[in-house]
Amino acid sequence: MTGVVIRPASEKDVPGITRCVCAAYLQYIERIGKQPAPMLHDYSEVIKSSQVHVAESGSRIIGVLESLVTDEGFLLDSIAVDPANQGTGIGRSLLEFAEAEASRQGFSSIYLMTNEKMVENQALYSRIGYVQYDRRSVKGYARVIMRKSLA
């Protein structure tokens, strides 16, 4: 994580965000049978409607975190790490940042949705304290919903 800064995203980051997200989720297309939802987002719009942060090294975006407040609480909507930087702690730093941000905004828990076919993500989230509490279809994607207490 040396030299990596997590900061709010701006409009000028849209190309880098789109590149990073698409690279990170590309591996799941065959398994899911279609592009994962984050690959389809218009990040110009997402930056306006959500809380988007980027992990940046030099001038390169190597991680993206999208969160927002919903009727169910503080949602970690998506997290992506450029494949060249996976396994370096960027993802964990972004997760910790999201949890701290949820706490800072007064939430006692954080929740996320992951595709039911992304079993390695479900295992990772379980290891760090997230507990499955629901399954549902969201915009045509089968989701596993998990929550972590921040208290």
Secondary structure, 3 states (H helix, E strand, C coil): CCCEEEEECCHHHHHHHHHHHHHHHHHHHHHHCCCCHHHHCCHHHHHHHCEEEEEEECCEEEEEEEEEEECCEEEEEEEEECHHHCCCCHHHHHHHHHHHHHHHCCCCEEEEEEECCCHHHHHHHHHCCCEEEEEEEECCEEEEEEEEECC
